[in-house]
Amino acid sequence: MSFSNLNEKQQEAVNKLDGPILILAGAGSGKTSTMTHRIAHMVESGIDPYRILAVTFTNKAANEMRERVEGLIGSTGGMWIMTFHAMCLRILHMNADRIGYNSNFVIYDTSDQKTLVKKIEKELGISDKEYKPQMLLSVISRCKEKAMGPEEYREVSPESARSKAVYMVYSEYDKRLKENNAMDFDDLLLNCMKLFEADEEVLVKYQQRFRYIMVDEYQDTNHIQYRLVSMLAEEHHNICVVGDDDQCIYQWRGADIRNILDFEKDFPEAQVIRLEQNYRSVGNILAAAHSVIRNNRSRKRKELWTTKEDGEKIRYSRLESDKEEASYIARQIGWLARDGREYSDFAILYRTNAQSRLFEEALSMQGIPYQVLSGMRYYDRKEIKDVMAYMRLVVNPADDLSLLRVINEPKRGVGAKTQDKIAAFARVRQQSMFEALSDPDGEVLETLPGKAFDKVKEMVECITLCRQERENLDVSDIFDELLVKTGYLKSLENDKTLESESRIENLMEFKSVIADYEKSTENSSIDEFMAQLALAAEVDNYDDGQASCTMMTMHSAKGLEFPVVFMPGMEDGLFPGSRAFDDPASMEEERRLCYVGMTRAEELLFLTSAELRMRYGRTDYTRESQFLKEIDSTLMTGDAVYQPRKGTSLGVPTGSRDGYAQKPYKPFDAMKYARMDTHKKSQGASVDLAQGDRVFHKKFGEGLVIESAGSIVTVAFDSVGIKKLARDVAPLEKL
């Protein structure tokens, strides 16, 4: 095999097959090409494909890697190239019985998790307004990422009403998952690790199978993923990890940058290879990105370079308002498109999804087509969730959550009280609700009202039939049976509204999804199809062939590239976010995110900020982002970034175009608004406040808690905007 298309460092990485190796691959340095050539070289060198495991984070990345390997060597015969979750799912399906699950377990997505937690809170008498399901699930997820069960959580948490509520919900949540023969996404990783720890025979089996392991995006691995690959590589040490510590931007969801920074401590004999030649961006963009990221202390030394020309300078504009910022970007796209660029060349990368609305309006006014990588996914639509719940019952009749979703969809006269009665019968009989309803003695079914009896019986018989015959039916056949015989399709047809027509169209599109799956799979099955759907990720929805401008968060853009990139909202408090100013580690992650955003650009990079921005219903003056001030000014053109003037007392520095404005930018001063009367105890000191709570302040009126961290509570008040308050003295009353 010829490696003439690879540079010297890439060839070094490809030829090093045995032992631990760390490939530090900078942005746009040909990481995927290096990995795929290395895998192909392994096979060419006589290594059995069956012995090779390559894991990454998204289906899109895994599919691309598999296709490129097949393009080099043909069939990948027995090789595993997949995401971490897909790897764990496959291992668990083959060994679930060893940790107390049936092999037909189902996977709960975020919507299912929220439904289950709300149900648990209701049964435990816990207010879902005081303890929001999303907050509880976030805590549970963080616990699982650290392999911390409910009991361990209770031991390490200080006693409070909040920690007690989390413990009670977490304990019951774990119990219900097991009863429903279900796992959430965190469980896929955690239970696979538990399997390896509890069953040495299984661990040794996979250690012997996977003698060569490659891990992509290693900087994004969390504690569980780190443990999984460490255990698999423990015997042979033939592990190659590829990543870039400068692009570790997911610490907020568990990624641990120490995994890549400490790789050489874990494997002292490891060889480190740096891929620093960038094939994506022009010289000025690379130099500007480096001038930002070099301010981070927790990073490995590297500096990207390119043989490309310097290109145009970074264009920076300071606009009067957030609306003018959106209009400016839309105008720039329109002008560049008229000069010959395709709409698909453009990307608008913002820090938060909330910024997208103004850009959607501005692009629409200019007649510019766009796609937004956020919002409701196709698979999150009600009708799709409903039919997937029916299909999950075919796979796993123990799934009470799916049954509760569809037992009255379409309407069958089974209200909440009747559902509670069925659940109570099932608990007494130690059965799932579906098993209780389908029991031959008919005792539970016969307790239903007359109208409900016939319709529920039809539904149960339909699901039972599909389940019995699922080995003999195509997935599309099962889909058709469920749509027709449960009455779901007929209900939509009888509705005769535009909404119901749209729902039917979406269901027919879902049938196209099934058809594509059946065409691409030799031995299709409903079990495998449902597992694949459960692993679908939002980033996989990006369509790079669509003739439209793309809008997404910088987090979503990782791994993508565009000829022209716009990064709006370059303001302190927005990017970097206000929380980062109190935490050096958070500031470094924000800086890495800025680096990722800048290095998505191939040819042109636009940075913008707004002097006035409306957030949480209040318009405030802003200060330019400190990241703008870190960029080498010789690499930028357009509006000058404000720098404080020495030896002058004229005006007030705000970060506006001329450095001055009528109103000063002032960071929120928590103590200014705190009640200093120590003789009176505030409500805030005794009330447990969490994000999303509505509160009342005697001076500022009603507001919404947007952050509660330590001794500080940040509230967006209806009348005066955002205030940071000291929890111990602020007169806050929870509503």
N, C-alpha and C positions, 0 to 999 in steps of 0.2 A: 504494500500500500504506500502511495506517495504522500509525503507530508510537506510538499513544496509550497503549499498554500498557507502553511502555518509559520509564524515567526519563531525565532530561536527559543524563547521562553515557553511558548506553547508546545513546541516539539519536545522540550525537556520534560514537561508535564506528561505528555503522551507516552513517552518512553519509560517513565518511572512507574512500574507496575506493582512491585512488591513493597511491603512495609507501609507505615503511615506517611501521608503526604498532605500538606496544607497548601492549597492553591489560593493565594490572595489575588482575586480577579477584580480589578477596578471596573467602574462603569464603562460599558461599551468596549471591553477588552477582548471580546471573542470567547467568552466563557463557555457558551453552549457548544461552539465548534470544537473547542479543546476537549470538553467532556465526551462528546460523541465520537471524536477520533480516538480518544483513549479507550473507550469501550470497544470500538471496532478493532483496535490494535490488540486488545486482550484476546479477542476471538481469533484473530489472525495468528496470534502467538500460540494458540493451542488450548487456551483456557475455555472450558465448557461453559456455554452461555447460561446453562442451568445454575452455575455457581456464582452468577453475577447479580447483585442487587443495586439499583440506582433509585434513590428517593429524592423527591423535591416537594414543593408546597402547593402547586396548583395543577389542575388537570390540563390546562393549556400548556404549561411548561413540560409536563410529563409526555403529553401527546407529541409535542414538537421534538422532544429528545428521541422518542421512539421512532418517529418518522425519519429523522435524520440518520439514526443508526441503521435502520432498514435500508435507507438509500445508499449506505456505504457497504453493508455486508449481506443484504437480503434479509432473510428471516431472522428474528431474534430468538427463536426456539427455546422456550423455557425461561428466558431472562425476565426478571421483574424490573420494570421501569414504571414507577407509579408514585403517587403522593404518600406521605406518611399515613394518612387516614385510610387510604385504599390498602396499603400494606397490612396495617393492623386489622382491618376488616376481613381481609382474606385469611389471615392467620387465625383470627377468632372464629370465623365460620367453620374452620376445620378442627378447632379445638375447644369450642365454647363449653362443651359438656364438662371439661376439666375445671371450670370455675363456676359451675352451677347454672349455666344458661343452655337453652336449646339452640341448635344451629340456625333456626329460622328467626332469630331475634330481629327486631326492627330498630331503626335509628330515628330518634326524635330530633326535629329541627328546632330552631329558636321559637317558632310559633307554638309548636307542640309543648315545649318546655314551659312557656309562659302560661298556657292553658292549664297544665298540670299543677304548676305552683299556685295559680289563683284558686284552683279547686281545693288544694291542700290548705291554703290560708283560710278559706271559708269553713272547712271542717274543723280547723284548730281554733277558730274564733279570732284570727289575726286580721287586722284591717289591711286590705290591699291598697288603701290610700295612704296609710301611715308607713307601711313597708311595701313599697312597690315591687311587683314580681321581677322587673328588670334588674333592680338593685340586688335583690336576693340571689338571682341567677348569676349576676356578676361576681358576687362574693363566692358562691359555690364553685363557679368556674375557676376562680383564682386558687381556691383550695385544691381542686382536682389537679391543676397544673403543678402544684407542689406535692402531690400525692398525699394530701391531708384530708382524712375522713372527718365525719361529723364529730366524733369523740375527740380527735386531735384538735379540731377547731375550738371546741369548748375549753380544752385545757390551756390553750395559748391566748385565748381572748379575754380581755378584762370584762368583769361582770357588768352587764348593762341590759336594758330592755331590748336593744337592737341585737346584741350578740345572742341573747336567749331566743329571739324570734328566728334568727338565722339558723341556729342549732336545731330548733324544732322542725323548721321547714326542710332543712338539709337532710335530717334523719329520715323524715317521712318521704321525701323526694327520692332518696336512694332506695328505700324500701319499695316504693311504688314502681320504680323503673324495673327492679328485679321481678316483682309480681307480674308486670306487663310483658316480661321477656323483652325489654327494650333497653337501649343505651343512648346516651346523648353523644355529641362529637368528642367531648373530653373523655368520656368513658372508653371510646375506641382505643385511644392511646394508653390511658391509665390501666384498663383491664388487660391489654396486651402486655404491659410491663408486669402487672401482677401475675399473669400467666407464666411469664419467664421466671419470675422470682419463686413462684410456688411449685413449678414443675420442671425440674432439671432435665428430664427426658425431652420435653418439648424444646427447651432452650438449646440443648446440645444438637438436636435435629436440625434446627435452623442455623446454628453456628457452623455445622458441617456442610450444610447446603450452600450458604452464602459465604464463600471464602474470599470474595472480593466485593467490597462495599464502597459505593460512591454517594456522597450526600451533597446536594446542591443547596445554595442559599443557607449555608451552615450558620451564618450570623443570626438567622431568624429562629433557630431551634430553641425550644423551652427546656425545662428541666426533664420532663418525661421523654421527649424526643432524644435528648442527649443520653439519657439512661438506656433507651432502646438500642441506639446504634453502638453505644459503648459495650453493652452486653453481647451483641451480635459479633462485634469485632474482637472480643476479649481473647479468643483462642488464637486467631491467625494474624491479627494486627494489620491486615491488608485493607486499610481504610483510607480513602481519599476524600477529604472534605474541601468544598469549594465555596468561597464566599468573599464578602467585603465588609469589614467592620465599619467602614464609612457609610454603609447603606443599611445599618441595623436601625430600623424605624418602627419596630413592632413591640418594643418593651412594654408598652401599655397593655398588650394582650398576652404577655408572658414570655416573649423572646428574651433570652439572657445573653448579652454581648460577651460575658465572661467565657462562654463556651468556645468562641473562636479566638479570643485573646489568650486563653489558657490552654489551647490545644497542645502546645509544645510541653506544657507541664504534665498533661495526661499521657502524652507519648513523647518522652524525651528524645527518642531516636528519629523523630519526625523530620522530614525534609520540607523546607518552605520555598515555594516558587512564587514569584511576584509577576503577575501579568499587568504591565503598566502602559502598554501601547494601546491607545484608544482609537477605535475605527469609526466612531459615531460622530463626534462633535468637532467643530473647527477649533483652532487654537485659542482664540479669545474666550470662548465659553469654558473650555477646560481650565484655563488659567484663572478665570473669575471664580469658578466652583472651588478650585484648590485654595484660593485666597480666603474663602469662607471656612472650609473644613479644617484647615491647618490650625484654627483656633481651638479645636478640641484636644483635650489632653489624653483621653482614653482611646487611643487608636494606634495601629501599627504603621510604621513609616512606609509611605509610598507616594508617588506623585505621577499622575497620568501625563502622557505626552502623545503627540500625534505628528504624522508626516503631512497632514492636511495644512492648508494655508491658514493664516490667522482669522480670516473672515471678517464680518462686520462686528463692530463693538456692541456690547449689551445696550439695549435701548431702555432708558428709564424715564418714566413720566409721573409727575405728581399732579393729580387731578383735583378739582375743587370738591367733588363729592363722589360717593360710591355709584350714584346713577351716571355721572359723567364718566367715571372709570369704565363702566360697562359699555357705554356708548362709544367711547374712544376705542376700546378693543374691537367692538363690532365694526367700526369704520376701518380700522387697520386691516382686519380680515377681508373686508370688501375690496379695499384698494389692492391688496396683495393678490386677491383672486382675479381681479381684472387684469393684473399684470401677468397672469398665466399660471398661478399656483392652483392646485386642486384643493377643494374644501377639506379633503381628508388629510392634508398636510398640517392642519392647525389643531392645537390642543390648548385648552384653558385649564390650568391646574391650580386649584384653590386649596386652602387649608381646611375649610369646613364645608360640608354640603349645603349649609344655609346660605352660602354666597351664590349659589347657582341661579336663584330666581331672577335677579337683575340681568344676568347674562342671557338667560333664556328669552326675556322680554326684549332686550336690545338686539339679539340675533334675529328674532322673529320680525322685528320692525325693519331690519335690513334685508329680509328675505333670504337669510343664510340658513341652510339646513344644518341640524346638529343632532348629536346623540348624547344622552346623559348617562353616565355609568353610575347610577345610584337609584334610589327610590324603590318602587315595588318591582321585584323580579317577576318574570312570567310565572314561575313556579309558586309564587306567593299569592296568586289570585285565588279568590274564594272557590270558584268552580274547580280549579286544578287541585287545590288542597282537598276538596271534598272527594273527588274521584280517586286521588292518591290514598285517602283514608280507606275507601272501599277496597282498593287493591292491597293495602297493607293488611287488612283483615283476612284476605285470601292467603297471604303469606303467614300471618301470625294471629290466630283467633284470640290469643290472650291479651291483645292490645286494647284495653278498655278505653284509652284516650281516643283512639280512632273510632271506636263504636259510638262513644258519646258525641263525637262530631257529626256522625251521619245518621244516627238512629231517627232523627227527626228532619233529615234533609233527603228528599222533600218532606213536607209536613205529613206526619202520620198520626198526629194526636198524642204524641209522647212528650208531655211537658216535663218541667224540672222535677216535680214531685214524683211522677211516674218513674223517671230515670233514677231518682234516689231510692225508690222502692226496689227497682231491679238490682241496683248496686248492693242494697242490704241483703236481698235474697242470695246474691252471688257470694257475698262474704260469709254468710252462714253456711253455705254449701261448699265453701273453699274452692270456688270456681271463678273463672273470668266471667264477665257479663255475657259475652257471646256464647260461651259454653253453657251457661245457665239457661239462656234463651233457646238454645238448640238441643237441650237435653230431651231424649226420647219420651220421658214421662210427661213433658209439656206442662209441668206444674207452674213454672215461673211465667211462661208465655200466657197461660190461661188467666193470670191475674190482671192482664192488661184490659182496658176498656174495649168494648166490641169493635169500634172503628179502628183502634190501633192494632187489635189482635191480627186481623187479616193482613194488614200492610206490613207489620213487623215480621210476621211469619213468612211472607213472600220474600222479604229482604234476606232473612236468615237462610231460607232455602236456596236462594240465588248464590249467596256467598259460599254456602256449604258445597253446592254443586261445583262451583268454580274451583274451590279448594281441592275437592276430590279428583277433579279432572285436570288440574293444572299441569300435570306432566304430559297430558295429551293435547293441550290447547296452546296455540300461540298467544303471546301477550296481547296482541290486537283482538283476538277472539274473546279473551277474558274481559278486556275493556268494553267491547260491544255488549257482552252479556250484562255486565254491571250497569251500563248506561241505560239499557232498555228495561231489564227485568226489575230493577229497583225503582223504576218510575222517574228517575232523575231527569232524563232527557225529555220525557213527556211533560213533566212539570214546567220545564223551561219553554217548551214549544207552546204550551197553553197560556203562558204569561203574555206573549205577544207584545213585548216592549223592546225598545232599542237596546236596553241593558241586557235583556235575556238573549237577544240575537247576538250581541257581542260575546256573551258567555258561551253560547253554542259554537261560535267561530273559534273561540279559544280552546274548546274541547276538541274540535276537529283538528286544530293545530297540534294538540297534544297527541292525537292519533298519528300525525306525521312524525312526531318525535319517536313514537313506538315503532313506526315503519322503518325509520332510519336505523334504529337499534337492531331490529330483526335482520336488516340487510347486512349490517356490519358484523353480526355475531353468528357463528356457525351453529352453536347449540344454545339458542336463546331460552331464557326462563324468566318468569315473573320475579323470582327471588333476586336474580342478578340484576334485572332491570331496575327494581326498586332500590337496590343498593347503590347502583350508579347514580340514580337521581338524587339520593340523599347526599352524595359527595359533590354535587354540582356547586360551583362557587361563582360569586358575582363577577369576578374579573374574567371568568371564562365567557361572559356575555359580550365582551368587547369584539366588535366586528371591524377589523382593519380594512375590509374591502368596501365599506359603506362610504359613499361620496358625501361625507358630512364632517363638520367640525366636531371634535370630541371634547366633552367636559367631564372632569372627574377630580376627585381629591388627589393630592400628591401621593398618599398611601396607595391608592388604586393604580397609579401610573407606574409603580415600580416594575421594571422589566420591559416597559414599552419605550418607544422612541418616536419622535415626530420632527419633521423639518423645521417647524415654527412652533415655539412654545410661549404662552403668556402666563406669567405668575402674578396675579393681582393680590391686593390686600397686604402689601409689604409694610406692615405697621406693628409697632410694639403693642402687645395685648391681643393681637390677632395672629400674627406670625413674626416672632415667637409668641405663643399664648401667654397670658398673664401668669399662669401657674409656674411657668419655667423660670421666672425671675426670682422665685424663692427656693429653687432647687437646681444646683449645678448639673446634676445628671439629666434632668428634664431639659435643660437648656442645650446640653450636648445632643440629645436626641432630636430636638427641634432643628438644630444646626445640620444634623445628618439628613433630616427631611428636606431642608433647603438645598443641600448638595444633590440629593436624589432628583428633586424637581429641576434644577439647573441642568443636570447631565442628561435629561430626557431630550434636550434640544440638539438637533443636528447642525442647523445653519443659522437660525435667528432666535434670539431670546429677548423677550420684552418683560420688564418688571414694572409694576405700577403700584401706586398707593393713592389714597384719597385723604384730603385734608379733613373732610367731614364724613362720618360714617354713622348710619343708623344701626344700632344693635339693641335688642330687647326693648324696642319702642322708644329709644331715646337717641337723639343725634348728638354726637360728641366730636370735639376736635381730636385729632390723632397725632401721634409722633411717628416719624419714619422708623422702620425696623432697624434694629442694630445690625442685622445681617447686611443691609445696604451699605452701612458704614465700614463693614469688614471687607467689602469687595474693593480690589485695587481700582482707584478712581481713573487710572489711565486706560482701563478696559471698558469704561462706560461712556455713553453719550446721551444727550437729552438734558433733562432737568438736573441741576446739581443737587447732590444729597446734602442736606443741611448738616453743617459741622458747627459746634459752639464757637463763638467768637471770643477771643481772649482780649482782656483789657477794655471791654466796652460795657456800658450799662444801658444801651439803647434798646428799648422794646423788651419783649419776652420771647425766648426761644420756644418754638412750637414744632418745627419740622415742616413748616409750610414753604412754598417756593422761595420766598425772600428771607426765610428764617424767622419771620415775625407775623403775628396776627393779633386781632383784638382780644381774643380769649386765650388764655394759656392752657397748655396741656398739663393736667395734673393727675398723677397716679392716685388711685383711691387710698385714702388715709383711714385705716380702720378705726383708730382711736379717736379721730375727730368726731365721729358719729356715735361713739360709745357713751353710755351713761356713766359718768364718773362718780355718781353718788353711791358710795360703798355701803350706805346704811340700808339701801333697798336692794333686795335680791332680784335679779332679772329672770324673766321667763326662760331666756335662752340658756341659762346655766343648768336648768333642771330638765329642759325638754330635749329629747333626742331628735336632731334635725337631719334630714337626708335630702339629697338632690331630688327636686320635683315637689317638695312640700310647699303648700301655701301658708304664708305667715302674715301676722299683723304687727306693725310697729307704731307706737303712739305718735311719732312725729311724721313718719313717711307713709303711713297707711299700709295697704295690702301689697304683697309681693310674692315672688316665686324664688325659692332657694335654687340657685344654679350650681353651687359648689359648697360642700361642707367638709373642711379639712382641718383637723387639729382644733386650735382655739379660734379659728376664723371662719365666719359664715359669709358667703357672697350671695347677695339677694338682688334680683331685678325687681325694683319697686314700680308699680303701675304709674306713679306720679313723678318720680324723680330719677328713674333709671337705676343703674347698678350702684350698689354700696357694699363695701366690705365692712363687716361688723365683728367686734370681739364677742365671742359666744358668751363669755362669763358675765358680761355687763350689759349686753344689748337687750332692750326691752322687747323681746320677740315672743309672740304668742302663736302657737301652731293652730291653724284653722282646720 
